[in-house]
Each structure stands twice: as C-alpha cells, then as structure tokens.
Amino acid sequence: MTLKNNKTKTFVSALPKNIFSGFVVSLIALPLGLGLALASEAPPISGVIAAIVGGFIVSILGGSNVTITGPGNGMVIVLLSAIYTLGNGDLYQGYLCTLAAIIVSGLVMIILGFLKMGRLADFFPASAIEGMLAAIGIGILSKQFHIMLGNNGANGSIVSLLKQFPAGIQNLWITTDISVLIAAAIGIISLLIMVFYAKIRNKYFQLIPAPMWIIVLVVGLSYLLTSLDINYPLTKDFLVKIPKDVTSNLAFPDFSKVYQPNFIIAVFSITLIASIESLLSIKAVDKLDPLNRRSNVNRDLKALGVASIASGFLGGINVVTVIARSSVNVNNGATNRSANFFQAFFLAAFVLLFQEQLRKIPLAALAAILVYTGYKLATPKTLQKIAKVGKEQIIIFLVTLLTTLFTNLITGISAGILVTFVIHIILNKSFSLFFSNILKPNILMYKEPDGGNFYISIKYFCSFLNFYKLKNKLDAIQENNTVVLDFSMCNFVDHTVMDGLEGYADTFSKKGGSIELIGLDKHGTDSAHPFAIRKILPFATKLASVGGNLTKRQLLLKNTAANFTWDYIPEKNKNAGFLTNFVFFKTREISYFYNQLKAKNNKVALMDVEFTEGEFIVKEVIKTTVLHIKLDREVPVFTLDKEGLIKYLYSLAGFKELNVDNHPDFNQRFYLSGEKPKQIQQLFTNELILFLESNPYYHIECNGSSLLIIKKERLLSVQEVKAMLYFGKQLHKILQ
C-alpha cells in the first residue's frame, strides 16, 4: 500500500471520532461565540461567523493538528477598545471600522507567517503574559458581571466598572423591574451551572458541555412558558439580537479611518494579542496531542491571517487559536484538523436552522458564561502559583496587570517586559552581562560521536530576550533523541526559560527521548520552585542553592545515591589530593569537587569536578564527572583510552602503547599504556577485554591502588551517571 493510500485510510477511519469531537466543540463554541462578541460590543453573530470561517479556512490551510479556531478571550478588551475608539461613541460605526482593522491585521499576520515570526511569543516573559491574561479576565468580568445581574447599561473603564459591583448588587434589592430580576436570576443560576458542572459525575450529563446546558435550559424555559400561555418576562433588550436573515444582513467593513493613528494602533494591538494568544495556545495544545506532533506555527499564522480577512469581510471578528475548545477537542478523541472543520460545519447548521431559538437566549445567561471564563483567567490561584516561583515574579505580574487595567494591553505588556529586564539587571548587578552579550552567539550544539547524544552548551545568559536561539536548536532535533543542556557557562537563566524547557522535556519524553539540564548546581535561587530564576553564585558560596534548594539534577543524584544506600554531599570540597596522583590531573589544577555520591564503606565515590587547564589568557575552566574506586589489591599502573589523538598526547608525555596478544581489534580501538608491560598484559584477561569491547568508551586510569573513570570532559546527565556507576561496578568486580 502506498503512503498516500495509507494516509487516506487513516483519515477515513478517524472520521467518526473527529465528527463527534467537532459536534461537541460546536456546542461550546456557539454560546462562547455569541458571548465573546457581545463582550466586545460587536453584534452577537459576528463571534459565530469568526468561528465558522476560522474552522473552515484554518482546517484546510493551517499547520496545527488538533487545534480549534474562533473568537478568543484575549481579544475582548482589544476589540472593545477599538470599537469605542474608532466609533467616537457610535458603537456600530466603531464595529464597522474595527472590521477594517481586523482585515488589515490579517494581512499583517500573513506577512509575519512568511517572515517566520512564529517565535514572536518567545520574546514575552512568562509572568508578564500571566499578568496580561489576568487583566483580560478582569476586563471581561468587569463588564459581564453587570449584564449577568440584568444591568445592560453599565459603562465606563474597567476600574470604574469594578467599583460599581457593590451598587450593582444593591440595585437588585431595590429594583421593581421584573425583567431585571428575572435576568439576574437566570444569570446567577447560569453561573452556578458553570461552577458546579464539573462536580456532577453522571456520564450522560457530561456529554453536553456546561455552556450548552445553559442554552438548552433558557431556550426550553421560553417554550415552556409559551405552552402555558405565560408571557415571557424578558423584553427584547435582555435577549440576543440576531438578524432575521443572517446571510443577507452581513456587515461590510469601513476603511475610511485607515490612515488615522487610532486605526493603526488598533491594527497593531489586534495583531499582537491575536498572535500571542494563538501561538501560546498552539504550543500548549501540542503538549496535549496524543500523537505528539509538532505544529507548523508559521503556516498557522498565515492561515489565521487569511481566516481573519475572510471573517472581517463577512462581518465577523478576528480568528485566533483557542486553548479551552482545543482541549475539549483533544479530550473527545480528535486526531486531525477535520475536527475543526466539522465544528464550523455544525455551527453553520445551528445558525441557519435555529435562528429563532438563538433569539430567545438571555444576555444574562451568556454573561454568566463569560464571568466564569473571566474568573478562570484571573483566579487568585494564579498569583499564588507565581509567588511560589519567586518574589520578583509577583512584581512583574502585578505591574503588567495593573498597567493593563489602567491603560491598555499594549502599554501593559510593554511595562511587563521593561520591569522584567530591569529586575534581571538588578539581580545580576550588571548592565554589561546583557548589553555586551545580547548579539553574541551563545549556543553551541553538536552530536556526540559516542552514544549519539545532542550536547548543547549555553553561554553568558539565557532569558526571554534570547531564548529563541536555544529553541531554534531544540526544534531542529527529533524528539526521540537524548539532549543534554549544559548551563555551566551561563551566568543567568530566567523563569521564562526554565518554564519553556519543561515543556520541551515533556514533549521529548512522550516520544521516547529526553532532555536533561546540567551545570545549574552552582546557580542560586530564592525559591524551591523548579522554574525559579537561576543566578551564578560567588565562588566562596556553598553549591547547595539558597535556602538548601537543590536543582532537579541534584535531586535525581540524591535519589540515585539513596537507591545505592549511599550518601549524597552537594557542597564543595577542596580536598582533592586523592585525584592529583592520576595522569589525567597531572597537568590540570583541580579547584574543587562537589555533588558527591559516596559509598558507606568510602571505597567508591562519584563526583563532579571543576578544574582548569592552560595558563593566563588561555586558561580554561572545565567541569567533568568522575568515578573514583579504591581497589582491594595492588594492580599495575595503567591508562586506557580511546585510540586516536590521546595516543600522541601520551607519547609526548613518555608513555608507550602496549598491545595485548591475540586481540587485534582491542589493540586497534584502544590505547593502553603503563610502566610494567608484562603485568598489565596479565591483568587484561579475555574476560576484561570482552567487557571493555562490549561497553561504551571510558577513560580509565589506575594509580596502583585505585581507579579513575571519566566519560567526557563535561558534566554527565543523571542517565549517564547511572550508566557510569554500573560500568564501574562491573569493572571493579572483574579486576578483583
């Protein structure tokens, strides 16, 4: 069977799952589309149009696999601001001008896609993005809370709307308007459904998402009252407004303000927030993909741009990739982009077939859905989570949040970036670390010949400013490989990088590969959180991180020691005299050793060693992991290494190569040297030679009473440490 036929068969066999998932997602997308458009002061149908157009176009042109597109939470404040600003008080005119801004924004997104700017989201600090999302949540909640309580006329800035909360609640006790009371009752009950939906464990009840339950109940209530000849207590002002014939009442964009500064700002804001929300959602959904595929984000940017242009011309708001609906899509078994297509298909069917029913939906019910959505974005747990990472992250979060609330999203995220950079300078007490190294290449990557691991060394600093350089390298590696990231030459690693690398580690782990961070043991941190900022500690300080917090590698080394019932000692130790009588360290100056795994009998110890070689301006600091084993008997002094350059280095030092009789392959692959040839040849039995030939290369030295084993002139990953311990244990057994 050809590859094309196989793909077709797989696609067809997966159709039932994708159709079902698309249907379930459409049940959520319908009320959210109506609600998000209303929250933006756009006609309700414009949100549904965005979901329909986005689903059809992005499913065909996009580069992601299981994402869902449509109107996004993050766009509410941006679109609301654009509509108010461009309309000068006339909301409908502002909506028409905003449609034009959406179309221009779509063109910009297409250009960004061709320029391969999919890494745009990498330049924003993680805590600043959290602050921005929280501000968006509060912005949604501030307006929709009043509508949920039946007060459709509440207006003002986000802060002023928040201040009106007590008055809005108090108004319920004094109002005599039955429509307001009924709307508030519907809104509060709808909110309770959103809150307690997850606690109801009935599998049949869970088949219908909470937002659709609300729609079914409120529409069903209107039909129940009609059947009982009871007038519906809500006037049209409290219900969703949808044109009688949607297809013939599409709005057309107004380009009359295209050259005005406000229009340009609106385009910039829409493009920036839409790109960030989409890129973050795509990367988050990639982690949920059961097939562990990686999306083509640049292709998705172009597809979202095309979809936004089409949506704008049809009267819809802009199209973004949405995380919540995408998660539902994955959880319902979606396997490819056809699920997005089918959610658009079902939405189109709902709009064309059930227009009369949609007009019976109370605004308060949709507002309740958005109040819950806003709260989830701005939940106090977010601040608690950020506080655990570090005190400086709280400052970044709050500055971004408050600046956004009192100004706008662009100013808010800009303030978050600026304060993050200033904090990094203060923490490092250095301007030059960032300004002098920002343009320098700080990433070295190569594939190690023995074992085939990818080794990446990071130099100077690694923060949100240059994280994209490291991500470019990681993106070029197939996820089934083993990657070792060495930060021993990196002075500073920020929270955004630590958080981002955890995502890469999860992706590699799912596909059979691994990513391990080494070289962070000398870096201090103010919290025990694994994503906390890491800053190089002064030479004299203990290597255990501030407050006794250990890095992930140190914790794994500690667990490894516990598995052997050994001791783990992370602190520095300068008493390294037992290593200086080995040939390897004759011309190298040992600074100290640390991260020691030590047997109870003191005969075996594995440790990280820092040493220097060279002099003056060519002096180089090197860190490596060594295994030291005390022998129970005297054995001849020897050195064993891989054949090659080492042969010439040892010959210059006065060593002669020894060959072992009847083992030509061993003689060709290894360089063996020592002072007593006959005794060494007797020591290298058939069993020992077979063991060495069937295992990876190690540099092995014997000084007569103990062994020194080294794998590479770098720190080893925990996986490599375990392999070295096993190798040393077997070698010791054979030699004894």
C-alpha positions in Angstrom: 0.0 0.0 0.0 1.4 3.4 -0.9 2.0 6.1 1.7 -0.8 8.2 0.2 -3.3 5.4 0.3 -2.3 4.6 3.9 -2.8 8.2 5.0 -6.3 8.3 3.2 -7.3 5.1 5.0 -6.2 6.5 8.4 -8.0 9.7 7.7 -11.3 8.0 6.8 -11.1 5.6 9.7 -10.7 8.5 12.1 -13.6 10.5 10.7 -16.3 9.3 13.2 -14.1 10.4 16.1 -13.4 13.8 14.5 -17.1 14.4 13.6 -18.2 13.6 17.1 -15.5 15.9 18.6 -16.4 18.7 16.2 -20.0 18.4 17.3 -19.1 18.6 21.0 -16.9 21.6 20.4 -19.6 23.3 18.4 -21.9 23.1 21.5 -19.3 25.1 23.4 -18.3 27.4 20.5 -21.9 28.6 19.9 -22.6 30.3 23.2 -19.0 31.4 23.6 -19.0 32.9 20.1 -22.2 34.9 20.9 -20.9 35.9 24.3 -17.4 37.0 23.3 -18.8 39.2 20.5 -21.3 40.7 22.9 -18.5 41.4 25.4 -16.6 43.2 22.7 -19.7 45.3 21.9 -19.9 43.7 18.5 -23.1 42.1 17.1 -23.5 38.6 18.7 -23.5 36.8 15.3 -20.0 38.2 14.5 -18.4 35.8 17.0 -20.1 32.8 15.4 -19.1 34.0 12.0 -15.4 34.1 13.2 -15.7 30.5 14.5 -17.3 29.2 11.3 -14.9 31.0 8.9 -11.9 30.1 11.1 -12.9 26.5 11.3 -13.3 26.1 7.5 -10.2 28.0 6.4 -7.7 27.0 9.1 -8.6 23.4 8.9 -7.6 23.5 5.3 -4.6 25.9 5.3 -3.3 25.6 8.9 -0.2 23.8 10.2 -1.5 22.6 13.5 -3.3 19.2 14.0 -5.9 19.3 16.8 -6.4 23.0 17.5 -9.8 24.8 17.3 -10.1 28.4 16.0 -12.6 31.1 16.5 -13.1 34.2 18.7 -10.7 34.3 21.7 -11.0 35.5 25.3 -7.8 37.6 24.9 -9.3 39.7 22.1 -12.3 41.0 24.1 -10.5 44.0 25.6 -8.7 44.9 22.4 -11.8 44.8 20.2 -13.8 46.6 22.8 -11.2 49.4 22.9 -11.1 49.5 19.1 -14.8 49.7 18.7 -15.1 52.5 21.3 -12.1 54.5 20.0 -12.9 54.2 16.2 -16.6 54.8 16.7 -16.3 58.0 18.7 -19.4 57.0 20.7 -21.2 55.2 17.8 -20.7 51.5 18.6 -22.0 50.2 15.3 -19.8 52.6 13.3 -16.9 51.6 15.6 -17.7 47.9 14.8 -17.5 48.6 11.0 -14.2 50.4 11.3 -12.9 47.6 13.6 -13.8 45.1 10.8 -11.4 47.0 8.6 -8.7 46.9 11.2 -9.2 43.1 11.5 -8.7 42.7 7.8 -5.5 44.8 7.8 -4.4 42.8 10.9 -5.0 39.6 8.9 -2.7 40.9 6.2 0.0 41.6 8.8 -0.3 38.1 10.2 0.2 36.6 6.8 3.3 38.7 6.4 4.5 37.6 9.9 4.0 34.0 8.8 6.1 34.4 5.7 8.8 36.1 7.8 8.7 33.0 10.1 7.8 35.1 13.1 6.1 32.2 14.8 8.6 32.7 17.6 7.0 36.1 18.4 5.6 34.7 21.7 9.1 33.7 22.8 10.0 37.4 23.4 7.5 37.9 26.2 8.3 37.0 29.9 6.1 34.2 31.2 4.9 36.2 34.3 4.1 39.2 32.1 1.9 37.0 29.9 0.2 35.7 33.0 -0.4 39.3 34.1 -1.8 40.2 30.7 -4.2 37.2 30.7 -5.3 38.0 34.3 -6.0 41.6 33.1 -8.1 40.3 30.2 -10.0 38.1 32.6 -10.8 41.0 34.9 -11.7 43.1 31.9 -14.2 40.5 30.7 -15.6 40.0 34.3 -16.0 43.8 35.0 -18.5 44.4 32.2 -20.2 41.0 32.1 -20.9 40.9 35.8 -23.3 43.8 35.5 -25.0 42.2 32.4 -25.3 39.0 34.4 -27.3 40.9 37.0 -29.6 42.5 34.4 -27.8 45.9 34.2 -27.2 46.2 30.5 -26.5 49.9 30.6 -23.3 49.8 32.8 -20.5 51.7 31.1 -17.1 53.0 31.9 -13.5 51.9 32.2 -12.5 48.5 33.7 -11.7 50.1 37.0 -14.9 52.1 37.2 -17.0 49.1 36.3 -15.3 47.1 39.1 -16.1 49.9 41.6 -19.8 49.6 40.5 -20.0 46.0 41.7 -21.5 46.8 45.2 -24.0 49.2 43.6 -25.0 46.6 41.0 -25.7 44.0 43.7 -27.5 46.6 45.9 -29.7 47.5 42.9 -31.2 44.0 42.9 -32.8 44.7 46.3 -34.4 48.0 45.3 -35.4 47.5 41.7 -39.1 47.0 40.8 -38.3 46.0 37.1 -39.4 42.3 36.8 -37.2 41.9 33.7 -34.1 42.9 35.6 -34.9 40.5 38.4 -35.7 37.6 36.0 -32.5 38.3 34.0 -30.4 38.4 37.3 -32.0 35.1 38.4 -31.1 33.5 35.0 -27.6 34.9 35.2 -27.0 33.7 38.7 -28.4 30.2 38.0 -26.3 30.0 34.8 -23.2 30.9 36.8 -24.0 28.2 39.4 -24.2 25.7 36.5 -20.8 26.7 35.2 -19.3 26.4 38.7 -20.8 23.1 39.8 -20.9 21.4 36.3 -17.6 19.5 36.9 -18.8 18.2 40.2 -21.7 16.2 38.6 -20.2 12.9 37.7 -23.1 11.5 35.6 -21.6 10.4 32.3 -24.7 11.2 30.3 -25.0 14.7 31.8 -21.3 15.3 31.0 -22.0 14.5 27.3 -23.3 18.1 26.9 -20.9 20.9 27.9 -22.0 23.3 30.6 -22.5 26.4 28.3 -24.8 24.3 26.0 -26.8 23.1 29.1 -27.4 26.8 29.9 -28.6 27.5 26.3 -30.9 24.4 26.3 -32.4 25.3 29.7 -33.1 29.0 29.0 -34.4 28.4 25.5 -36.5 25.5 26.9 -37.9 27.8 29.5 -39.2 30.2 26.9 -41.0 27.4 25.1 -42.4 26.1 28.4 -43.8 29.5 29.2 -45.3 29.8 25.7 -47.0 26.4 26.1 -48.5 27.6 29.4 -49.8 30.8 27.8 -47.5 32.8 30.1 -45.8 35.9 28.6 -42.0 35.7 28.5 -40.9 38.0 31.3 -37.8 39.4 29.4 -38.1 42.1 26.8 -36.0 42.2 23.6 -33.4 44.4 25.3 -32.5 41.5 27.5 -32.2 38.9 24.7 -29.7 38.2 22.0 -30.2 40.2 18.8 -29.7 38.3 15.6 -30.8 39.5 12.1 -33.9 37.8 10.7 -31.8 36.6 7.7 -28.2 36.3 8.7 -26.9 35.7 5.2 -28.4 38.8 3.7 -27.6 41.1 6.6 -23.8 40.8 6.8 -21.9 43.9 7.8 -19.3 45.4 5.5 -16.1 46.9 6.8 -15.5 50.7 6.8 -12.0 51.6 5.6 -12.5 55.4 6.0 -10.2 55.7 9.0 -7.4 53.5 7.7 -4.8 56.3 7.8 -5.7 57.6 11.3 -3.3 56.9 14.3 -6.2 55.3 16.2 -6.7 52.8 13.4 -3.0 52.0 13.2 -2.9 51.4 17.0 -6.0 49.2 16.7 -4.3 47.1 13.9 -1.1 46.8 16.0 -3.0 45.8 19.1 -5.2 43.2 17.4 -2.2 41.7 15.6 0.0 41.5 18.7 -2.6 40.0 21.0 -4.0 37.6 18.4 -0.6 36.4 17.6 0.4 35.9 21.2 -2.8 34.1 22.1 -2.7 31.9 19.1 1.0 30.9 19.4 0.7 30.2 23.1 -2.4 28.1 22.5 -0.8 26.2 19.6 2.2 25.3 21.7 0.0 24.3 24.7 -2.2 22.1 22.6 0.9 20.4 21.0 1.6 19.0 24.5 -1.9 17.5 24.6 -1.7 15.9 21.1 -1.9 12.1 21.7 0.3 11.6 18.6 2.9 14.1 20.0 3.1 16.0 16.7 4.7 19.5 16.4 2.7 22.2 14.7 4.0 24.4 11.9 3.3 27.8 13.7 4.3 29.9 10.8 1.9 28.2 8.5 -0.8 28.6 11.2 -0.1 32.3 11.4 -0.7 32.6 7.6 -3.9 30.6 7.9 -5.2 32.7 10.8 -4.4 35.8 8.8 -6.4 34.5 5.8 -9.3 33.5 8.1 -9.4 36.9 9.8 -9.5 38.7 6.4 -12.4 36.5 5.3 -14.2 36.9 8.7 -13.8 40.7 8.6 -15.3 40.9 5.1 -18.3 38.8 6.2 -18.8 40.9 9.4 -17.1 38.6 11.8 -14.5 39.4 14.4 -10.9 38.1 14.1 -9.9 34.5 14.3 -7.4 33.1 16.8 -6.4 29.6 18.1 -8.2 28.9 21.4 -6.9 26.7 24.1 -10.1 25.7 26.0 -12.0 24.5 23.0 -8.9 22.8 21.6 -8.5 20.9 24.9 -12.1 19.7 24.7 -11.4 18.7 21.1 -8.4 16.5 22.2 -10.3 15.1 25.1 -13.1 13.9 22.8 -10.7 11.9 20.6 -9.9 14.3 17.7 -6.9 13.2 15.7 -6.6 15.8 12.9 -7.7 19.2 11.5 -11.0 17.8 10.2 -12.5 18.2 13.8 -12.1 22.0 13.4 -13.8 21.8 10.0 -16.8 19.8 11.5 -17.2 22.2 14.4 -17.5 25.0 11.8 -20.0 22.9 9.8 -22.2 22.3 12.9 -22.1 25.9 13.9 -23.2 27.0 10.4 -26.1 24.5 10.6 -27.1 25.8 14.1 -27.1 29.4 12.8 -29.1 28.6 9.6 -31.6 26.2 11.2 -32.1 27.6 14.7 -32.1 31.4 14.3 -35.4 31.7 16.1 -34.1 29.7 19.1 -30.9 31.8 19.3 -33.0 35.0 19.7 -34.5 33.5 22.8 -31.2 33.4 24.7 -31.0 35.9 27.5 -27.9 38.2 27.5 -27.5 37.4 31.3 -27.0 33.7 30.5 -24.2 34.4 28.1 -22.7 37.0 30.5 -22.6 34.3 33.3 -20.6 32.1 31.0 -18.1 34.9 30.4 -18.0 35.9 34.1 -16.9 32.3 34.8 -14.4 32.5 31.9 -13.0 35.8 33.2 -12.6 34.4 36.7 -10.7 31.4 35.5 -8.3 33.7 33.7 -7.9 35.9 36.8 -8.2 33.4 39.6 -6.3 34.2 42.8 -4.6 30.8 42.4 -2.6 32.4 39.5 -1.0 34.8 41.9 -0.3 32.0 44.4 1.3 30.0 41.7 3.5 32.9 40.6 4.5 33.7 44.2 5.9 30.2 44.6 8.3 30.8 41.6 9.9 33.9 43.2 9.1 37.3 44.7 10.3 39.1 41.6 7.7 37.3 39.5 5.0 38.8 41.7 6.3 42.3 40.8 6.3 41.5 37.0 2.8 40.0 37.2 1.3 42.9 39.2 3.0 45.6 37.1 1.6 44.1 33.9 -1.8 43.5 35.4 -2.3 47.0 36.9 -0.8 48.9 34.0 -3.1 47.0 31.6 -6.2 47.7 33.8 -5.4 51.5 34.0 -4.2 51.9 30.4 -4.3 49.3 27.7 -2.9 45.9 26.7 0.0 47.2 24.6 1.2 49.5 27.4 0.6 46.8 30.0 2.7 44.1 28.2 5.4 46.7 27.4 5.6 47.6 31.1 5.9 43.9 32.0 8.8 43.5 29.5 10.6 46.6 30.8 10.2 45.7 34.5 11.4 42.2 33.8 14.5 43.4 32.1 15.2 45.9 34.9 14.8 43.2 37.6 17.2 41.0 35.7 19.8 43.8 35.7 19.3 44.4 39.4 19.6 40.7 40.3 22.8 40.3 38.4 24.2 43.8 39.4 25.4 44.1 35.8 24.4 46.0 32.7 27.2 44.5 30.6 26.0 40.9 31.0 23.0 41.7 28.8 24.1 44.6 26.7 27.5 43.2 25.7 26.3 39.7 25.0 22.9 40.1 23.6 24.1 39.9 20.0 26.8 37.3 20.6 26.1 33.6 19.7 25.6 31.9 23.0 24.5 28.4 21.8 26.9 25.6 20.8 25.3 22.4 19.7 26.9 19.2 18.3 26.1 15.5 18.2 28.4 13.5 20.3 30.1 10.6 18.4 29.8 8.1 21.2 26.2 7.5 22.1 24.8 10.0 19.6 23.5 12.4 22.3 22.9 16.0 21.3 25.0 18.3 23.5 24.1 22.0 23.8 26.2 24.4 25.8 24.7 27.8 26.7 26.9 30.7 27.5 26.6 34.2 29.1 22.8 34.4 29.8 19.6 32.8 28.7 16.4 34.8 29.2 13.2 35.8 27.3 15.5 38.1 25.2 17.4 35.3 23.6 15.5 32.1 24.4 14.6 31.8 20.7 18.2 30.9 19.9 18.0 27.8 22.2 14.5 26.9 20.9 15.7 27.0 17.3 18.3 24.4 18.2 15.8 22.2 20.1 13.3 22.5 17.3 15.9 21.1 14.9 16.2 17.9 16.9 13.9 14.9 16.5 12.1 14.3 19.8 13.2 10.7 20.2 16.8 11.8 20.8 18.6 12.4 24.1 19.6 16.0 24.7 22.0 17.3 27.3 21.7 21.1 28.1 24.8 22.4 29.8 24.3 25.7 31.7 27.7 25.6 33.5 29.0 28.5 31.4 25.7 30.5 31.7 25.6 33.2 34.4 21.8 33.7 34.4 18.8 31.7 33.5 15.3 33.3 33.9 11.9 31.9 34.7 10.6 32.0 31.1 13.4 29.7 30.0 13.0 27.2 32.9 9.3 27.1 32.2 9.7 26.7 28.5 12.3 23.9 28.8 9.9 21.9 31.0 7.5 21.9 28.0 10.3 20.6 25.7 11.2 18.0 28.3 7.6 16.7 28.4 7.4 16.6 24.6 10.7 14.7 24.2 9.7 12.3 27.0 6.4 11.4 25.2 8.3 10.5 22.1 10.9 8.3 23.7 13.7 11.0 24.0 14.9 13.0 26.9 16.2 16.5 27.8 18.4 16.8 30.9 19.7 20.1 32.3 23.2 20.1 33.8 25.5 22.8 35.2 22.9 24.6 37.3 24.2 23.4 40.6 26.4 26.5 41.1 23.4 28.8 40.5 21.5 30.2 43.3 17.7 30.7 43.6 15.4 32.3 46.1 12.7 29.6 46.0 12.4 25.8 45.7 10.3 26.1 42.6 11.8 24.2 39.6 11.1 27.2 37.3 12.7 29.8 39.6 15.4 32.2 38.3 18.9 30.7 38.4 21.8 33.1 39.0 25.5 32.1 39.3 26.7 32.1 42.9 30.0 33.6 44.0 33.0 31.3 44.2 33.0 31.1 48.0 29.4 30.2 48.4 28.1 26.7 49.0 26.9 24.9 45.9 23.6 23.9 47.5 21.2 26.6 46.3 19.9 29.4 48.5 17.8 28.0 51.3 19.1 24.5 50.7 17.1 24.1 47.5 18.6 21.6 45.1 18.3 21.6 41.3 16.4 18.9 39.5 19.7 17.2 38.6 20.8 17.3 42.3 17.6 15.8 43.5 17.9 13.0 41.0 21.5 12.4 42.1 20.3 12.3 45.7 17.7 9.7 44.7 20.3 7.7 42.9 22.5 7.8 46.0 19.6 6.6 48.1 18.9 3.7 45.7 22.5 2.5 46.3 22.1 3.3 50.1 25.0 5.8 49.6 25.5 9.3 51.0 24.9 12.4 48.8 27.0 15.5 49.6 26.2 18.5 47.3 28.7 21.0 48.9 32.1 21.9 47.6 35.2 20.1 48.8 38.7 21.4 48.0 40.5 18.3 49.5 41.0 16.7 46.1 44.5 15.3 46.7 43.4 11.7 46.1 42.8 12.8 42.4 46.1 14.5 41.7 48.2 11.4 41.5 46.3 10.3 38.4 47.9 11.1 35.0 44.8 12.9 33.8 45.1 15.6 36.5 49.0 15.9 36.4 48.8 19.0 34.2 45.4 20.2 35.4 44.6 22.2 38.5 41.6 20.9 40.5 39.6 23.7 42.0 37.2 21.5 44.0 34.7 18.7 43.7 31.0 18.6 44.6 27.8 16.6 44.1 29.5 13.6 45.6 27.8 10.2 45.7 29.7 8.2 48.3 29.5 4.6 49.3 29.2 3.8 53.1 32.5 2.0 53.0 34.3 5.0 51.5 35.7 2.8 48.7 33.5 4.2 45.8 32.7 7.8 45.1 31.2 9.6 42.1 31.6 13.4 41.9 31.5 16.5 39.7 35.0 18.1 39.5 35.9 21.6 38.4 39.5 22.1 37.1 41.5 24.4 35.0 44.0 23.8 32.2 46.2 26.2 30.3 47.7 29.3 31.7 47.0 33.1 31.7 44.7 34.2 28.8 44.3 30.6 27.5 43.3 29.3 30.9 40.0 27.4 30.7 37.6 26.2 33.4 36.3 22.7 32.8 33.7 20.7 34.7 33.5 16.9 34.4 32.0 13.9 36.3 34.4 11.3 37.6 34.1 7.9 39.3 36.8 7.0 41.9 37.1 3.4 43.1 39.6 2.1 45.8 40.9 -1.3 45.0 41.2 -4.2 47.5 44.6 -5.2 46.0 47.6 -3.7 44.2 47.3 -3.7 40.4 49.8 -2.3 37.9 49.6 1.3 36.9 47.9 1.8 33.5 46.0 4.2 31.4 43.3 3.1 28.9 41.6 5.4 26.5 40.2 5.6 23.0 42.7 5.2 20.1 43.3 8.5 18.4 44.6 11.9 19.4 45.2 10.6 23.0 47.9 8.3 21.6 50.0 11.2 20.5 49.4 13.2 23.8 50.5 10.3 25.9 53.5 9.6 23.7 54.7 13.2 24.2 54.4 12.5 28.0 56.7 9.5 27.7 54.1 6.7 27.6 54.4 3.8 25.3 51.5 1.9 23.8 51.0 -1.7 24.9 49.4 -4.4 22.7 47.6 -7.4 24.1 48.3 -10.7 22.3 45.6 -12.3 20.3 43.3 -9.2 20.5 44.0 -7.2 17.3 40.5 -5.5 17.5 41.1 -4.3 21.0 44.6 -3.0 20.1 43.1 -1.1 17.2 40.3 0.5 19.2 42.0 1.3 22.5 45.2 3.0 23.6 46.7 1.1 26.6 49.9 2.3 28.3 51.8 1.7 31.5 55.2 1.2 33.2 55.1 -2.6 33.6 54.0 -4.2 30.3 54.0 -7.8 31.3 52.0 -7.3 34.5 49.5 -5.1 32.6 49.1 -7.7 29.8 48.4 -10.4 32.5 45.8 -8.1 34.1 44.0 -7.7 30.8 42.4 -11.1 30.6 39.9 -12.3 27.9 37.0 -11.5 30.3 38.2 -7.9 30.9 38.9 -7.3 27.2 35.5 -8.7 26.2 33.8 -6.4 28.8 35.6 -3.3 27.6 34.9 -4.1 23.9 31.2 -4.6 24.6 30.7 -1.3 26.6 30.9 2.4 25.7 34.3 4.1 25.8 35.6 5.4 29.1 38.9 6.9 30.1 40.2 4.5 32.7 43.3 5.1 34.9 44.8 3.0 37.7 47.4 4.5 40.0 48.1 1.1 41.6 45.6 1.3 44.4 42.5 3.0 42.9 40.7 3.6 39.6 39.7 6.9 38.0 36.9 6.6 35.4 35.9 9.6 33.2 33.3 9.6 30.4 33.5 13.1 28.9 35.1 16.4 29.7 31.7 17.8 30.7 29.2 17.1 33.5 27.2 14.0 32.9 23.4 13.7 32.9 21.8 11.6 35.6 21.2 8.9 33.0 24.9 8.9 32.1 25.8 8.9 35.8 23.8 5.7 36.3 25.5 4.1 33.3 28.9 5.0 34.7 28.1 3.6 38.1 27.0 0.3 36.6 30.1 0.2 34.4 32.4 0.9 37.3 30.7 -1.7 39.5 31.2 -4.4 36.8 34.8 -3.3 36.1 35.7 -3.4 39.8 34.2 -6.9 40.1 36.3 -8.2 37.2 39.5 -6.6 38.4 39.1 -8.0 41.9 
